[in-house]
Amino acid sequence: MPRSAFDQLAEPVRRWIWQQKWPSLRDVQEKAIPAVLAGGDIVISARTAAGKTEAAFLPLLSRIASNGRSADGFAVLYVSPLKALINDQHRRLESLCEACDILLHKWHGDVSEDAKARARKRPSGLVLITPESLEALLVRRGREAPRLFSRLDAFVIDELHAFIGTERGMQLQSILNRIEVATGRERIDRIGLSATLGDMHLAAEALRPGAGGSVSIIEGVDEGNGLKLQIRGYAIERPASADDETQDGGDERRDPFGASSVPDRLASDLFRFLRGRSNLLFAGSRVNVEIYTDRLSEMCRANSFPNEFFAHHGNLAKAMREEVEHRLRDDPRPTTAVATMTLELGIDIGDVETVAQIGPGFSVASLRQRLGRSGRRPGKPAKLRIFVPEPVAGPGDHPVDRLHLGLVQSIAMVECLLENWCEPPADAGLHLSTLIHQILAAILQTGGLKPASAWQLLCGRGPFRNVDKGLFADLLRRMAHPDVRLIEQSPQGLLMIGETGEQIAESHELYAVFMTEKEYRIIHEARVLGTYPLSSPVAPNETLIFAGRRWRILDVDDHARVIAVQPTRAGKPPYFAGDGGAIHDKIVSKMQDILAGGNVFTYLDTEAVGLLNAARSAFRDLGLHERSVIPHGEGVLVFPWAGTRKLRTLLAALLASELKGSAAWHVIEIQEVDLEGVAHHLKRIADAPPPDGITLAARLAQPQLAKFDRFLSPELMNLVTAKERLDIPELPSVASATLRNLSRVV
């Protein structure tokens, strides 16, 4: 009979398992152990707390024990997106490595240089490291790479989903490839760990670009302890506000449940459901985290209770964040962390009773990741509560407010969650900003290399496979331009670091590819109205919703990061829940089905049921059950019922026809046009082949969304916008679907 997975492990590993008194291996471990022992690239996916870390390291440590404990190079590189997660995994793996007599190293910005120097001097065992520290090691110690990594047995990439399709993920893929090339290895095993992967084959391709078909896929079957969930709705009356068409900026409509206040009924319910237990409350933005924490802490004081509510976000000092994590994990006192996405990834905070969330969020993958924090104890189901405040639309308010899209999106996301669906990884784009970064890093690592070798390293063999030799040459010419001077070429034809590149390297700016979001100032005449995080391209004539009013964009200066606006007589804008990530097509399509249908959702409370019924009535009253374009004021509302990227592309195409409009939530509002006029433009878009993306992108603002976008020429920036931020190929079909049934009206 075949040996069990447990029997295949090395003796020290088996002894450690006995000492932990595990009754058995988990499903994902049973499946992964033979595969990891056999070698090769593997994606291991299972729900949070299902034992993925051990599924990788139990067999990897057995491999090391079988091969002998060499002191001539590191055996395993574990790469994590967070320093806090590295610290947490170090604590979890310490006793296992000690039992196997294998060294364990932490390596990130908070680890002393002495500890790193000792590890470099006698490299051995496991290294837990961030992509940025690994980049710094290659750039600063490139000549040591063969000695440090030539005996490497495997890479382990934790939270794989957090890297896929991102600039940081492209950097990591490139780093792994550069290590393989530097050590003369064709392949070093890659093992990706994740709890949320919507398309396993795309995840496999992300793990091994160009060879995803060779990656083994292991999915653990662990149903957990069940799920209790509820969506609670809150119909909130808006305070009376001044006429929205006043010409100065002093009549801002107060957000009745945003950064300025928390509705009393919502605060009371949060306090009632969360106090006395350990929970996570995801409040969205950092501002909202502070507002909700303050309100709930004040309620503790008012009732003479010890405070149980603590903020957790990236702007807080590390010591403060770790104190909250420690309370959740090791302190018996009830604790609720009010957080942004900082507690979404796999940091061990123990088991929480309830995961609560304000509003729908922006991805099912994120919702699944958060939910995995609850229901870890045997017999205890996971609990999810979503609290959704919705405005009560009054006379003169925007008709979109009647649809209660925040509630409907929350339901759509829960339905997708129950169907076990989540967003697939994003397709690889051009990522020219990260390619600039990797060209500089490769030059610093090697001391100089020829253009053909650089293309082969980074594009031909590396992850930038969408960049052909012609585009790569254009990028090199831009980097060497006298206005840029990132690189220069030696008389021998080698690419060398230029003056600007040296400044970046000396300032340590090179190691990270992510950037802090930069804001644009919004100016009306000579008055600064405020700042606005520009996370997607906008264009002149687009209407911007800001401070509860609508403004028409006159001009966008990307260099100065200024948006010039003037008030527009467009009536009140809809309530907009704020900025966030792109919404997938499936979620928006399901929202349309929910509004058009009559399904009963048993997890809604009474008030949420009433809000949904009102939204469905408004959907029919507005005629949206028959068509996707309806009149409103002096313009029209267009509902493409498509995801964020397609919606933004359709808006860009309509603005290219000199129309004026804006997009908020899932609707495009076009001003000063009637149904017949919009139908004409939609038909023209639907009947024509997809437009030239470069021409369409050239009309848009080009915000520097990636760190080194500022070095790209306008032509290269337009190419990035067309390829990564718009969906040009699908534009005709989106326009055609939006036109459906409109001909009967016009």
N, C-alpha and C positions, 0 to 999 in steps of 0.2 A: 504494500500500500504506500502511496505517496506520503512523505513526511509532512506534518502540519507546519504552518508558518512559524509557530513558536519553536518547534524542534530545529528549524533551519537557522535560527539565530545563534550567535557565538555564546559560549558558556558564561562569560561575565555579564552579558546582556540578559540572558535568561535568569541568572541569579538576582540581578537588580529587579527584574519584574516580580520574582517571588517576594523580594523584600518589600515591594510596594503593595503586596497582597491583592493584586488584580485578580478578580475572579475569572477573567478571560480577556482575550484580545478583542478590540472593537472590529466591526465589519471592515472598515477602511484599512485597518492594520493587517487583517488577515489577507486582504487582496493585494496590498502594496508590498508587503515584505518579500514575497518571492520575486516580484517584478524588479524591485530595487536591488536585490541580491544578484539578479541576472544582469543588471546594467542596462544602460540606454536612457533616452530622454523620456520623462514621465510627467504627466499632469495628474495631481492627486486632488480631488475635489470632494468635499463633504461639508456638512453643516458645521457651524461654529461649535467648538468644544467636543467634536467627534473623535479627536485624537490624531489629527493630520500631522502634527509636529513629530510625534512618536512614530507614526507610520513611515516617515522618511528617515529619522535618525536611528531607530532600532536596527534596521538592516544596514545603514551606512556605517555605523560603529562596528557592526559585525564584519563588514567588508574590511575596515581598517585593521581590526584585530586579526583577521585571516591573512592580510597582506603584510603584516608587520608594522610596528610603529616607527616609521622613519623620522629622523630629525633633519632631513634634508629638504623639507618643503611642507607647506600646509596640505592637509588631507581634504578638507571640506571648507568651502566658502559659503556661508549662509548670509544672504542679502535681504535686508528688511527696509521698508520705506521709513521707519520711525526709530529714533534712538531709544525711545521709551519701550518699544517692542523688543529691541535688542536686550535692554536691561532685564526685561521680563523673561525672555527666553533663556538668558544666561542663568537666571535663578532656577528655571525649570530643568535645565540640562546639566547643571553643575554636579549633582549627585550621580547621574548616569555616566558622565565622562570620568568622574573620579573612580567609579566602580570598574571602568574599562581601562584605567590608567592612561587616559588620553587627555592632552592639554586642551583647555577651552579659553579662548581669548575674546574679549570685547574690543571693538575698534570703531570708535566714532569721535566726534569733536570734543566730548567731555572726558575721554580717556587720556591719561597723562602720556606725554611723549616718551617718558622712561619706559612705561609698560609696552608701548609700541616698538621701541628700540630693542627691548629684550625679545619680543616675539620675532622681529626681523633677524636678529642675530642667530637664533636657533629655531627656525620656522618648523612647526609641527602641530598636528591636531586640528581642531575646529576654530574657525574665525567667524565671529558674528559682526557684520559690517554694513554700513549704509552705502548706497551708490556713490555718494559724494566723497566719502573717505576712501573708497576703492579707487575712484578717479584720481584723488590726490596722491595715493600711493603709486599709481602708474605714472603720473606726470612727474612727480618728484623723484621717484626711484625706478625709472623705466629700465635701467640696466640690470636691476636686481630681479626683474620679473621672471626670467627663466629659473633662477635659483629658488625663488619663493613659491612658484606655482607649477613647476614641471612635474611634480608628483601628485598634483591635485586629482582627487578621485571624483569629485562632483561639486557642482554648484547647487545650492538650494535657494529658490526665490520664494520668499513668503509673501502672502497677500498679492498673489500674481495679478488679480483683477485690478489692483490699484495702479499697476504699471502699464497695462495694455492700452495702446492708442494714445499715450501721453508723451510729452517731450522727455520726461524722466524715464519712461519705459524704453524709448528709443536710445537714450544714453546708456541704460543698463545693457540692452542687447548689444550695443556697440562695444562696451567695455568687455563683456564676456567673449566676444569674438576677438578682440585685440589680445586678450590673455591667451586664447587658443593659438593665435598666430605667433605671439611672442615666445611661446613655449614649444613651438613646432608640432603642436597636437592638432590633428584633424578635427577631433571632437573630444570634449570633456562632458560627461553626463550632466544634464540639466534636469532638475526636479522642481516643478512649480507647485505651490500649495495655495489653495483658495477655497473659500466657502461659497462664493457667488460667481458663477461663470455661465452666461446665457447660451453660449455656443462653444462647445468643447473643442470643435475642430479649429475655430478661429483662435481659441486660446492656445492650442497646440502650435499653430503657425506663429503666434507671438512668442512662444517659448523657443522655437527653432525656426527663424525666418527662412523661407525657401524650402523647408523640409518638414513641414508640419505633419505630413502623412506618415513619417517615421516615428512620431511621438506616441507612446502608449498612454491611454486615457483610463484612469481608475476613478470610479465614482463610488463613494461609500453610501451604503443604504442604512440610514439610522433615522427612524421616524421620530425619535425624540419622545416627549411625553404629552404630545398634543398641544393645542393652541386655544387660548381664550382671547377673543378680540372684541373691541367695541369702537365704533366711531360716534363721537358725541358732537352734535351741532349746536351752535349758539347764534340765534338771530339777534344782531346788535343794531340798535337804532343809532343812526349817525347824528352827531350834534348839528344844530343849524349852522350854516355857513353863509358867508357873503356871496354876492353875485360873482360867479366864476369868470365873468368877462371884464372885470375891472382891469384897468390897464397897468397898475403897478403890481409889484410882486408881494404885497403885504397881506393878501387874502388867502393864505395857504389853508386848505381844508385839513383839519386835524384828522389824522388816521385814528379811527376809533378803537383799533386793537392792534396797533403796531408798536413802533419804538417808543411812543410817548405814554402808553398806558396799557393796563391789562383789565379787561372787563371784569366786573365784580363776580358775576356768576361763574366765569371761567376760572378766576383765581380761587373761588370757594371750592369748586370741584377738584382742581389740582391739589389743593391742600387736603381735602377729604380723602382722595384716593391714594395719595402718595405718602402722607405723613405717617410715621411709625414703622416704615419699611425701608428697604434699600432699593433704589430705583434709578433709572436713567430718564431724563427729560430732555429731548432734543428740541431746542427752541429756535433753531435757524441761525440767524446772524449773531455776531458777537454782541451787538447792541441789545438785541432781544434777550440773549442769555443774561446780560446784566440786569435788564428791566425785570424779567421774570424772577431771577434770583432775589433781587431786592424786595419785590412784592411778597414772595413766599417767606423770606426770612423775617420780614416785618410782621407777617401774620403769626409766625412762631413767637416773636417777642410779645405781640399783643395778647396772645393766649397763655403767656408765661410758660412756654415750652422751650427747651434747649433748641438752638438752631440745628436744622437737619438739611438745609438746602445750600449748596455750594456751587459756584461757577467753575466751569472748566472750558477754556478756549486757548487758542494759540498765542494770544497776546499776554497771557498771564505768565508770571515767572515759573520756571520749571519746578521749583520747590513747592509752589502753591498747587500746581497740577498734581505732583506726586503725592502731596498730602491728601488730596481728595481720592486718588487711586488707592492709597493705603487704607483709608477709612472704609472704602467699599470692599476691599479684598480681605483685610485682616482685623477690622474693628467691629465688634458686635453692635455698636450703636447704629440706629437707623440713619441712613444717609441717602440723599438724592442728589446726584450730580446733574446740574443744568448745563447742557453742553452744546457745542456746535458738532461738527463731524469728528472732533478730536478723539472721542471715545468710540468711534465706529469701527476702527480696525482692531486687531486681535490682542490688545493689551489685556493681561489677566486682571480682572477686577472682581473675580469670584462670580457668584450667581446673584443676579438682581431679580426682584419679584416681578416688577413691571417695567416695560419699555413704553414710554409715553412720548408723544410727538405733537408739536403745534403745526397744524396744516399738513398738506399732502406730501411735502418733500418733492424731489425731482427724479428719483429713480427707484424702481422696484429692487434693483440690486442693493442699493443702500438700505432699503427697508428690511430686506432679508438679513443683511449683515447686522443691523441693529437688533433685530428680533432674536438673533442667535445668542444675545447676552442673557436672555431669560430662559427659564425652564431647564436648567442644567441638572438639578437635583432629581434623583429617581422619584417618580410619582408626582412631580410638580410640573404642571403645564406651563408653557411660555405664555406671558400676558402682554398684549399690545393694546394700548389705548391711543386713539388719534383724536385730538381736540381741534375742531374746525370752527372758528368764528366766521360768520358771514354777515355782510351788511344787509339791512332791510332797505330795499330800493323804494324811494319815495317819489313823488311827482317831480319830474325834471331830471331825475338821476338817469344814468346810462342804462339802456336796456340789457347790456351784458351782465350788470349786477343782478338782474332777476334770475339768471341761470345758475347762480351759486356754483361757479366752476371749481372753486377750491374744494367744496364738499364732493362734487362729482368726480374730480380727479382723485381724491382720496379713495373713493369707492372703487374706481377703475384700477388703482394701484393694488388695493387689497385683493380684488378679483384676480388680477394677474399673479399675485403672490400665492393665492390658493390654487391656481392652475399650475403652480411650480414653474412659472416663466419669469425670466428676468432679461434685461437688455443684453444683447450680444456685444462682444468687444467691438470697438470702432475699427473700421478699416484703416490700414496704415496710410497716412498722407505723405506729403513731401518732407515735412519737418526740416525745412532749410535752416531755421534758427539753430536747431540741435546739430545739424550737419556742420555748420560753421564752428560750433563748439567742439565737435569731435575732430575736425581738421586741425584746429589749434592744439587739442590734447594729443593727437597722434604725432604732430610735429615735435611737441615738447617731450613726449615719451621716447621717440626714436632719435631725436637730434636733427631730424630733417629727412624727408623722403620725396621721391619724384611724384609728379601729378598722377601718372598712370598707376603707380603703386598705391597712392592714397585712394584713388577711385576703387581699385580692386579690394583694398582692405575694408573700406567703409561702405561701399555700394555693391560691388560685384559679389563679395562674400559676406559683407556685413548687412545690417538691417535696412539701409537706405536704398532698397532695390528699385524704388520708383524714380530714382534720379539717374538718368542715362549720362553717357559721357559728355554729350553736348551741354546739358544743363549744368553738370559738374564744372565744366570749363567756364561757363558763364559765371558761376558762383565764385570760382577762384579769381577770375578777373575782377569781380566786384570787391572781393576781399583785399586785392592788391591795389585797388584804385587809390590815387593820391589823396582823395578825401576820406578814405577809410584806413588804409595801411595796417590791416590786421596781419597780412603776410607779405613776403617778398620772395624773390627767387634768386638763388646763388648762381654764379657763373657756371657751375656744374649742373644746373637745372634742378637743384633741390628746393623744395618749399621750406622756407624759414620763417620764423616769427618776425613780424614787422613791429614798428614803433608802438602802435595802438595795442597790438597783441601782447607785447611785453608789459604794458601798463596793466592790462587785464590779469595776466598771469601773476604779476607782483602783488596785486591787490587781493588775491585769492578768489576773485570773482569767477574764475574758470571752473571751479569744482562742481558747482550746482548749475543745473539748467533751468530750474524753476525760478520764477520771478514774483515779487510782491505785486499785487494788482495796483496799477496806477490809475488815478482818477483824472477826469477832464473837468476843467472849470466851466461852468455854464454862465454865460455873460449876456445880459440884455442891455444894449447900449453900453454905458460905462459901468454898469452895476453888476457885481458878481452875485449870482443867485445862490451858488453853492457848488458842490463837487458831485460828480456822477461817475461811478465805475463803468467804463465802457467795455463790456465783455463780448460785444458782437458789433459788426460793422453797421454804421448808420450813414445816411446820405442827406444832402441838402433837399429841402422840401418835405423830409420826413417829420412827422409830429412827435415830439418828445414829451412824455408824461413825467412831470417833476413837481414836487411839493404840492401835489393835488391839483395841478393845472396842466394845461396843454400848451406847448410852445412849438412854433414852426422853426426848424433848423435853417439858418441862413448860410452858415459856413462851418466847416470843421478844419481846424488847424492841428494836424497830428503832431507836428514838431513841438508846438507850444502847448499841446493838449488843452485846447480851448474850443468850446462849442458856442457859436454866436446864435442867439435865438431872438424871436420876437413873439409876443402873444398872438394867438390865433383864435378867431371867433368860431370855435368848434363845439361849444357846449361843454358840459361837464364830461371829463374822461371817466372810464370805468374805474372801480376800485381795483388796484393792481397789487398783488401780494408781495411783490419785490423781485429782486434778481435771483437767478439761480441757474442750474445747469439746463441743458437742452432736454426736452421731453421727447420720448420715442414715439414713432408713428402708432404703434400698437396701443399705447395708453390713450392717445387722443381719439383713435377710432373707437375704442371701448367706451370712452366718455360719450360719444355720439350715440352709441347703442343704448347706453344707460338712460340718456335723456329721451330717446325715441321709444324705449320699451316700457314694460310695466313690471319688471321683476321686483320681487320683495327681497330685501337684504336684512336678514334677521339680526345682524350685528349692529344695526343703527339704533340709537336711542330715539325716544319719541320726537324730540325736537328736530333731529336730523331727518327723520321720516317726513315731518312736515315741510322742512326746507327742500327735500328732494321732490316731493309732490308739487310744491310751488314752482320749482325749476322746470319740471316736466310740463306743467301748465303753461309757463312762459314760453317754453320751447315751441309748443303748438300755437300759442297766441301770436308769436312772432313769425310763424310760417316756416320755421326751420325744419319741421318734419317733412316739408315738400321741396325745399330748395336751400341752397347754401349762401345765397346773396339776398339781403333784404335792405329796404330803404331805411335811412335814419337821418332825420334833420335835413340838412342840405347835401347829404352824401349817402353812402351806403356802407353796410357792414358785410364783410366777406369772411365766411367760415370755411376754410379749406379742409378742416378736420384732418390735418396732417401734423407731423411732428415739427419741432421748432426749426430745424434746418430747412425743411421744405417751405414752411411758412415764410421764413426770412427771404428765401430765394424768390418766392412769388411776389412778395412786397418789393424787392429790389427790381424785378422786371416791370412791375406797375409804375414804380417811381421813374424808371427809365423812359416811360411814356409821358413824362412831365406831369403825372398826377401827384396829388399831395395826400399823404397818408401815414399811418402808424400801425404798429403791431403791439398788442398787449394781451396777455394770456394767450388765448387760442383764436384770436380774431384780428383781422386787418380792417381798419377803418379808413375809407377813402373819402375825402372831402370834395365838395363842389363838383359833384358828378351824380348822374342819375343811373338807374338800373341799366338802361339801354347803353349808356356810355361805358360802364364797366363790362357789360356783356361783350361789347365790341372789342375791348382790349383783351379780355380773357380768351375770346375766340381766336384772335390773332396769335396769341401766345400758344394756344392749344394746337392750332393748325400748322404752325411753323416748326421746323426742326429746332432742337435745343440751341439757344443763342451762343455766341462766342463768350465763354466765361470770363476771359481777360477783359473784354470790353465792358461787360456788366460789372465786374469787380472794380474797374477803374472809376466808376461813378460813386463808389462807396468810400467811407472813411477807412483808413488802414490803421486801426489801433495796434500798438505793439503788444500783442497778446503773449508772445513768446520772448524770451530774454534777449536774444540777439536779432530780433526783427529790425531793430534800428539800423543795422548795417546792410539790410537788403535794399536794392534799388527799387524804385516804384514798379518797374516791370516784374521783378521777382516777387514783390509783395502782392501784386495783382494775381500772379500765378498761385501763390499760397492761398489767397482768399478764395479764388475760384475752385481750387481743388479741395480745400479743407473746411471752408466755412459756408459754402453754398452747395446746393445739390442741383447742378445744372442739368444733368441727363434726365431727371425726373420732372423738370419744370412743365413740359407740355402735358404730361399725364395728370399732374396736380391741377393745372388750369382746366383741363377737360372735365375732371371729376367735379370741380367747383361749379362749372357751367351747367351741370346736369339739372334738368327741369326748369332752368331759368328762362328758356325760350318761350315757355307757356305764359310767362308773366310779361315779357317785353314784346 
